[in-house]
């Protein structure tokens, strides 16, 4: 896994209506995921570079981890950021 991404990375991010400590630790990851999506990056590249998962060896896990975190990244970008502004 990239040393730039928190070592606390889990396969499934939290499902909360508020920004969590996990989310705060993964803000850079979420931004990179959104950038990768906008750029049309291949799942195999994203899984390898951001999650340290070989998509050839673990295709289901790579897809699951990617998709779960991408959903959370969208939530943070669209709603969760408000917690950052009000708790800054």
C-alpha positions in Angstrom: 0.0 0.0 0.0 1.2 3.5 -0.7 2.9 5.1 2.2 0.9 8.2 1.5 -2.3 6.5 2.4 -3.2 5.8 6.0 -2.2 2.4 7.3 -5.6 2.2 9.0 -7.3 1.5 5.7 -10.1 -1.1 5.9 -11.9 -2.9 3.2 -15.2 -1.1 4.1 -15.3 2.5 5.2 -17.8 3.6 7.9 -21.4 4.1 7.1 -22.3 7.2 9.1 -24.2 10.3 8.6 -21.3 12.3 10.0 -17.6 12.5 9.1 -15.7 10.0 11.1 -12.1 9.8 12.3 -11.6 7.2 9.6 -12.9 9.6 6.9 -10.6 12.4 8.2 -7.6 10.0 8.0 -8.6 9.0 4.4 -9.4 12.5 2.9 -6.4 12.2 0.6 -7.4 8.8 -0.5 -11.0 10.0 -1.2 -9.6 12.9 -3.3 -7.4 10.6 -5.3 -10.3 8.1 -5.9 -12.5 10.9 -7.2 -9.6 12.1 -9.5 -9.0 8.6 -10.7 -12.7 8.2 -11.5 -12.8 11.5 -13.4 -9.7 10.4 -15.3 -11.2 7.1 -16.2 -8.4 5.2 -14.5 -8.6 1.4 -14.7 -9.7 -0.5 -11.6 -6.4 -2.5 -11.6 -4.3 0.7 -11.4 -6.4 2.3 -8.7 -6.6 -0.9 -6.6 -2.8 -1.3 -6.9 -1.7 2.3 -6.2 -4.3 3.3 -3.7 -5.2 0.1 -1.9 -2.2 -2.1 -2.4 -4.4 -4.8 -3.9 -3.5 -6.8 -7.0 -6.8 -6.9 -8.9 -5.7 -10.0 -10.9 -5.1 -12.0 -7.7 -8.1 -10.6 -5.8 -10.6 -9.2 -8.4 -13.7 -9.3 -6.1 -11.9 -7.7 -3.2 -10.4 -5.1 -5.4 -13.8 -4.2 -6.8 -15.5 -4.2 -3.4 -12.8 -2.1 -1.7 -12.7 0.4 -4.6 -16.5 0.7 -4.9 -17.1 1.0 -1.1 -14.5 3.7 -0.8 -15.6 5.5 -3.9 -19.2 5.7 -2.6 -17.9 7.2 0.6 -15.6 9.6 -1.3 -18.7 10.9 -3.1 -20.6 11.3 0.1 -17.7 13.2 1.7 -17.4 15.5 -1.3 -21.2 16.1 -1.5 -22.2 16.2 2.1 -19.6 15.2 4.7 -17.3 18.2 4.0 -19.9 20.2 5.9 -18.6 18.6 9.1 -15.1 19.8 8.3 -16.4 23.3 7.9 -18.5 23.4 11.1 -15.9 21.6 13.2 -12.8 23.4 11.9 
